[in-house]
Amino acid sequence: HDFPEQVCVALARALQWNKTIKKISLASNLFVSYQCGLALAKMLCENSTIEELNLSGNDFCAAACRRLAAGLKSNSTLTALHVSARQSQPLPVDGIVEILIALGSSVTIKTLDLADQWIGGWAGSYLADLLRDNTTLTSLELFGTDWMEATFFELLQVLRDNSAL
């Protein structure tokens, strides 16, 4: 893998108008840049057939996460998002928060993979809000997630009350 950034941008632009692909995995390519995040966001805004997107193992910067979140907000077909971390290199906390906020308004997301991400502190509160408000999420992957005790107990309470998961 390890595609250069220009490959990520070119691939996202090509997929932007593809109407047959439903599942895309760009896992473990070490994408990091704002430009890559922007291209993927545009793809999510324009492509109405993508149902599953795997971006696990990439090292997106906070700005790229913000762009991805903007794309997630306007996408109405995505049912699964995988953004698990790569070898103890979680996404920036503010990037995770942006993604969680974007997914909070999603009426289609059913699967969310946050394995090995750092969800402590304020990111955990946003995850709790997502779980409290989202009624379509049926699968949540939190394997290896780093927690803060207060966040963990807040999530336990929400999970007790969530009937979808």
C-alpha positions in Angstrom: 0.0 0.0 0.0 1.6 3.3 1.1 0.2 5.2 -1.9 1.5 8.8 -2.4 -0.9 11.6 -1.6 -1.5 12.3 -5.3 -2.7 8.8 -5.8 -5.3 9.3 -3.0 -6.5 12.5 -4.6 -6.7 10.9 -8.1 -8.4 7.8 -6.9 -11.0 9.8 -4.9 -11.7 12.0 -7.9 -12.2 8.9 -10.1 -14.5 7.4 -7.5 -16.5 10.6 -7.2 -18.6 9.9 -10.2 -18.5 6.1 -10.2 -22.0 4.8 -9.8 -21.3 1.0 -9.4 -18.8 0.7 -6.6 -20.5 0.2 -3.2 -17.6 -0.8 -1.0 -14.2 1.0 -0.9 -11.2 0.1 1.2 -8.3 2.6 1.3 -7.0 1.1 4.5 -3.3 1.3 5.6 -2.1 3.7 2.9 -0.7 6.3 5.3 -2.8 9.1 3.8 -2.4 12.2 5.9 -2.9 15.4 4.1 -5.7 18.0 3.9 -5.8 17.5 0.1 -6.5 13.8 0.5 -9.2 14.6 3.0 -10.7 17.2 0.7 -10.8 14.8 -2.2 -12.4 12.1 -0.2 -15.0 14.5 1.2 -15.9 15.6 -2.4 -16.2 11.9 -3.3 -18.6 11.4 -0.3 -20.6 14.4 -1.3 -21.1 13.4 -5.0 -21.1 9.6 -4.9 -24.5 8.3 -4.0 -23.7 4.6 -4.2 -20.9 4.1 -1.6 -22.2 2.1 1.3 -19.0 1.1 3.0 -15.8 3.1 3.4 -12.7 1.7 5.1 -10.1 4.4 5.9 -8.5 2.4 8.8 -4.7 2.7 9.3 -4.3 6.1 7.7 -2.8 9.0 9.6 -5.1 11.8 8.6 -4.3 15.2 10.1 -7.0 17.2 11.9 -7.7 19.3 8.8 -8.2 16.2 6.7 -10.6 14.8 9.3 -12.6 18.0 9.2 -12.9 17.7 5.5 -13.9 14.1 5.8 -16.5 15.0 8.4 -18.0 17.6 6.0 -18.3 14.9 3.3 -19.9 12.5 5.9 -22.5 15.1 6.8 -23.8 15.4 3.2 -23.6 11.7 2.3 -26.9 9.8 2.6 -25.9 6.3 1.5 -22.9 5.3 3.7 -23.9 2.6 6.1 -20.4 1.6 7.4 -17.3 3.6 8.2 -14.0 2.1 9.4 -11.4 4.5 10.8 -9.5 2.2 13.2 -6.0 3.4 14.1 -2.7 2.0 12.8 -0.2 0.6 15.3 -0.9 3.0 18.2 -1.1 6.0 15.9 -4.7 7.3 16.5 -6.2 10.1 14.6 -6.0 13.6 16.3 -8.7 13.9 19.0 -10.2 16.9 17.4 -10.4 15.0 14.1 -12.3 12.1 15.8 -14.7 14.6 17.4 -15.4 16.2 13.9 -16.2 12.7 12.5 -18.4 11.8 15.5 -20.3 15.1 15.2 -20.9 14.5 11.5 -22.1 10.9 12.1 -24.5 12.2 14.8 -26.8 13.5 12.1 -26.5 10.4 9.9 -29.7 8.4 9.4 -27.9 5.6 7.5 -24.8 4.7 9.4 -25.1 1.2 10.9 -21.4 0.2 11.5 -18.7 2.3 13.1 -15.2 1.0 13.6 -13.1 3.2 16.0 -10.7 0.4 17.1 -7.4 1.6 18.7 -8.5 5.3 18.6 -8.1 7.5 21.7 -11.7 8.2 22.8 -10.9 9.6 26.2 -12.0 13.0 27.5 -14.2 15.2 25.3 -14.1 12.8 22.3 -15.8 10.2 24.6 -18.5 12.7 25.4 -19.2 13.1 21.6 -19.3 9.4 21.2 -21.8 9.2 24.0 -23.9 11.8 22.3 -23.7 9.9 19.0 -24.8 6.7 20.7 -27.6 8.5 22.5 -29.0 10.2 19.4 -28.3 7.8 16.6 -31.0 5.0 16.2 -29.5 3.3 13.2 -26.1 2.3 14.6 -26.1 -1.5 15.2 -22.4 -2.3 15.2 -19.6 -0.5 17.1 -16.0 -1.6 17.2 -14.0 -0.2 20.1 -11.3 -2.9 20.4 -8.1 -1.4 21.8 -9.6 2.0 22.4 -7.8 4.1 25.1 -10.3 5.4 27.6 -10.5 7.8 30.5 -12.5 6.4 33.5 -15.2 9.1 33.5 -15.8 8.7 29.7 -15.9 5.0 30.1 -18.7 5.1 32.7 -20.6 7.7 30.6 -20.5 5.3 27.7 -21.6 2.4 29.8 -24.7 4.3 30.9 -25.6 5.2 27.3 -25.0 1.7 26.1 -27.4 0.4 28.8 -30.1 2.7 27.4 -29.4 2.2 23.6 -31.7 -0.4 22.2 -30.2 -0.5 18.7 -26.8 -1.8 19.6 
